[in-house]
Amino acid sequence: MITVPAYFVQMYAHQLHEKHDLIPGISERINKAADILSGDNISIDNSQFFVVGSKNDGTGYHITATDCSCPDFQNNQAPIISRQRFCKHRLAVGMLKRHIAEQISPRILDGLDDAPNRNTIKWQKNGTKPKLFG
């Protein structure tokens, strides 16, 4: 499972609130996504994310770049941001991806010479922030 330090979780959640709080239903989902991210509830397997459910009953949801297996997403109840639906699980994974891009990738680059996608990662390392959504 992956945990992100509380400072970063709060920062990412704050930025999402500033940008998207006018969208109905998003504020509560952002807060729940922050809880998921700080609670050691996300794992990665073969480029697919798995988020443990909040009911502590062993359920969990698979998250891809465009989909989540949770009822909120599958029943089209999750709010739309940039023409995509975002349930709390997809928001949490989005924050995790941002954390990886901003905090981990630059450190890995220091030891790489001809790694695949080096130009893309280097471009991000040189000051351009990766997009969180879309």
Summary of the structure (lengths in Angstrom):
residues: 134
radius of gyration: 15.2
end to end distance: 25.0
largest distance: 45.9
contacts: 353
relative contact order: 0.15
helix: 46%
strand: 14%
